[in-house]
Structures are given as C-alpha cells and as structure tokens.
Amino acid sequence: MSTNILAFGEAMVEFNQRIDDPRYYLEGCGGDTSNLCIAAARQGASTGYISAVGDDHFGKKLLGLWQQEQVSTAHIDITPGVSSGVYFVTHDAQGHHFDYLRAGSAASRYTPAQLPLDAIAAARVLHLSGISLAISPDACDSGLAAMAHARQHGVLTSFDTNLRLRLWPLERARIKMEEAFRLCDICLPSWEDINTLTGLEDRDAIVDKLLSYGIRLVAFKLGQEGCYVATADERRMVAPHTVEAIDATGAGDCFGGAFIARIVAGDDPFTAARYANVAAALSTTGYGAVAPVPTATQVTQVLAHAGQ
C-alpha cells in the first residue's frame, strides 16, 4: 500500500532544557521532517519517513517513536557502526537555541542509490527541508534527486526553507535552495529564512519571487501574526490562534504537517492554513518538538469552539 505523505531528512534524539529548572533536560525526539511526518500522522494522514539511523540506542528510540506514531519505517536504513544524531535545546530571554551532535551521522551518509524510487513515485506528496539538503553533500544530492523523481511521476513536492547557517554557508544554501524551489510545488518559508535567502523585505515581492520558480502554493509562516497564503490567483492573511506558549520548538514543522495533511484531505489552502495555525499554536503549549503536537480531535474542537 502506498503512503500519501513521504518525507526525507534526518531525525535526532532531543534533550530539551526545562525552563523552570535549567539543570534538567527532557529526553525526546526531533528533526524537522520527522516532526512534520508525526504531525501529519496525528491529523490522520498516511505518512512514511525516508532516512537512515545508526544501529545504536538512539536509532532504536527513533524507530520506536515512528512505529508508535504510525509513521511507516519501511524506508529507514539502519547503518551499523555509525551513530544517530543528537541535539540539545536551551532557552533564554531571546528564545530557544539549538546545539547539534550530528557530524558523520547515519542520515548524513545517505546517498541517492538508497532512495526508494518506487515508493516516492506512488506517494501523493514528498516533503523536504533546507536541513535535509544541508547536512551533507550526499544528503543534498539525495534530496534533490528525490524531488526530481517525484516531479517526473506527478507527485507534489513540498519544501520548508529551514535555513541553518551552522550547517552550510549562505552562498551554497542559496544555490541549492534555488534548485529545490524549481522542483517545488508547495513552499513553507519562514520570514527570517526567506528574508536572508532573497535579501527582499516586502512580503509580496518575496511571494512573487517564489512563484516565479514555478511554485504553485506558498504558505508563508509569520509566527504570532499567523500566515500569508498565496497562489497564482489569490493571496490572503490567515489569522493566528493565540495561546500561552511554553516552548516553540517544532511549531513550524507542526504547521507544515497539519497543512499538508489537510491539503491531501482535500481542503483549500486557506482552510488548511487556518487548521494548521491552530495545530501549531497548540504545539507550543508543552515541551519538545513531538510530545505536544495535537491530534485532529484537539484541533477540530478548537475550531468548532471558534465557530470555524
């Protein structure tokens, strides 16, 4: 049976600092494209992950998480003698910060020869991010090859900019993300990422630039302002859902997973974005990238209470 939403990238075990007692860290799992798969699965979508993990404790933890969350592990390679990635989240007055132990990880060694081409061709959506391309040259080649293969077979491609300049220099990021934009149908940029990548300050000028690559749908994530959704025919701000946020880790990934799940389910982009705004907001009311991601029932209850 084919999977509706496939994502390619790297997942890692997460240690997230408690705000109320910074001496302690909560163990969890993260990784932007994995987070997206889990968020989409919690909304009822059929999802699967394409990646590699080490044959170690952390790799087994990640496999267990995906199985628990009903994310298919059929396309996860287990690489002996290589570690899985780990990262730490710390918090201060400026927000949350990330430190990674991922150099030489199993996912960073993934090559185009490992891609499950038949599964990609049978999916409805293939999702990647800037991090999927940034972790190594091999991973970058694999991600772009996966996008090209998806496009050849009429599969929608989704891309989240997720710019991490500690992983690669800006010049290379611009070149490789432009390649991805030209293979992309649905783009999920954030303000800081796309402003840095394009050098543009005007929201509509940025959307014009993205649409010029052939992108069909832009969901521009604007945090507490909500999001700006644009197609070739229409552009509209979609209002945020306001909550008392505790930890914004993974909120953008939750938005993307919920948004794509609702697009696959048949929603128009603006309805999907309203749903995704609520899901992302709810995900900030707990710690970590995965644990607080809401289910479809939780999101629909909020929407029903708001009369939407």
C-alpha positions, 0 to 999 in steps of 0.5 A: 500500500502506498503512503500519501505523505513521504518525507526525507531528512534526518531525525535526532534524539532531543534533550530539551532544557526545562525552563523552570529548572535549567539543570534538567533536560527532557529526553525526546525526539526531533528533526524537522521532517520527522516532526512534520511526518508525526504531525501529519500522522496525528491529523490522520494522514498516511505518512512514511519517513525516508532516512537512515539511523545508526544501529545504536540506542538512539536509532532504536528510540527513533524507530520506536517513536515512528512505529508508535506514531504510525509513521511507516519505517519501511524506508529507514536504513539502519547503518551499523557502526555509525551513530544517530544524531543528537541535539540539545535545546536551551532557552533564554530571554531571546528564545530557544537555541539549538546545539547539534551532535550530528557530524558523520551521522547515519542520515548524513551518509545517505546517498541517492542509490538508497532512495526508494524510487518506487515508493516516492513515485506512488506517494501523493506528496514528498516533503523536504527541508533546507536541513535535509539538503544541508547536512551533507553533500550526499544528503543534498544530492539525495534530496534533490534527486528525490524531488526530481523523481517525484516531479517526473511521476506527478507527485507534489513536492513540498519544501520548508526553507529551514535555513541553518547557517551552522550547517552550510554557508549562505552562498551554497544554501542559496544555490541549492535552495534555488534548485529545490524551489524549481522542483517545488510545488508547495513552499513553507518559508519562514520570514527570517529564512526567506528574508536572508535567502532573497535579501527582499523585505516586502512580503509580496515581492518575496511571494512573487519571487517564489512563484516565479520558480514555478511554485504553485502554493506558498504558505508563508509562516509569520509566527504570532501574526499567523500566515500569508497564503498565496497562489497564482490567483489569490493571496490572503492573511490567515489569522493566528490562534493565540495561546500561552506558549511554553516552548516553540520548538517544532511549531513550524514543522507542526504547521507544515504537517497539519497543512499538508495533511489537510491539503491531501484531505482535500481542503483549500489552502486557506482552510488548511492554513487556518487548521494548521495555525491552530495545530501549531499554536497548540504545539507550543503549549508543552515541551519538545518538538513531538510530545505536544503536537495535537491530534485532529480531535484537539484541533477540530474542537478548537475550531468548532469552539471558534465557530470555524 
